[in-house]
Amino acid sequence: MVSIVLVGHSPELLRGLRAMIAQSSGQVPVAIAGGTSIGNLGTSSPSIRSALKAALAAATGDGVVVLLDLGSAFLALEMALEELSPAERALVRVSPGPLVEGAVLAAIEASSGAHVDQVAAAADAAASSRKLPEGWTETGLPSGGEVARAWLRLAAARIAANRVRLGDLDAAIGDGDHGINLHRGFAAVVAGLDAGALPESAPGPFLVAVGRTLTGTVGGASGALYGRAFMRAGARLAGGGRLEATAAASALAEAVAAIAALGRARPGEKTMLDALVPAADAFRAAVDGGAGLARAAELAADAAEAGARATIPLLATKGRASYLGERSIGHEDPGAASSALLLRALADALASG
């Protein structure tokens, strides 16, 4: 079996790494060479030579892969390699891969009985491996585009699961097509995502494209209102790839203002604004109080759901529901319900990301 030699400036670090390897690939021989003869941080060619000899003996002809922590360690390694016989040197591969990731991947490959060149290739490949999940930045925060895409996919799934309920709410005080229409629109958004037809690099252009898709596929008042809201929110986020809490608060406020202007409505008239206005207010208050994006979205979703429930005793004075007069009392507004559903999807997408 191929052996591994770890060369570094700190023996404590190397012992810890050897212990890590032992947990996943305990049968792989690992020799370490770290520190100086007087106990300081550094490297020593005699200790490296001893480690190489031990590893070669343990490998019994299968070969040795060497990994280093810092470039200066190679100077000492080079001296140690010169003291090996030609036959021994031919069995040694020095990997440029990162010490920790390279050593772990090399050990896993060696444990399968792979050839020394395959083990070295596994260590080398660690140099290009991602430590962060796709869509996350070097700051540890997900990119805005990734957040927006995850949100819309989850929202589409929630709309699909609730399309009958939304339709029933609309049938009580409207024409009954709210769930079906929204399902059609959000399904078109997902289809655009799957086809790569929607911008993905930043949240702003993506949300604008979502708004246009909804406007063109949902139809009726809800298509125009949600379409305008997404387009205005996207325009507000047009500057940057990351989604910051303050920018998200402004984008949500812009979206709500667009709906109010287009629908010529205000809170208390049994519309989606009864969910969206308190949600935007809660989001802004949370951000102003120092809350992060996920927490602000959670509080906004809570406020939206409470606002949607609060429409039940209201008298509708806007839209088709207003034609019913007092008969509209006792029913939850479907637009407020779908707004709350979308905001809860946003909160859940952020919580899981």
JOTAFEN-V569978 format. One record per helix or strand of 3 or more residues. SS is the DSSP state (hx for helix, st for strand). FROM is the first residue (numbers start at 0). TO is the last residue. Records with the same first field share a line. If there is no record, write none. Layout:
BEGIN
SS->FROM-TO ; FROM-TO
END
This chain:
BEGIN
st->2-7 ; 29-33 ; 63-67 ; 91-93
hx->10-24 ; 44-58 ; 72-81 ; 85-88 ; 98-110 ; 115-127 ; 143-172 ; 177-193 ; 202-216 ; 219-235 ; 244-262 ; 272-287 ; 292-308 ; 319-327 ; 333-351
END
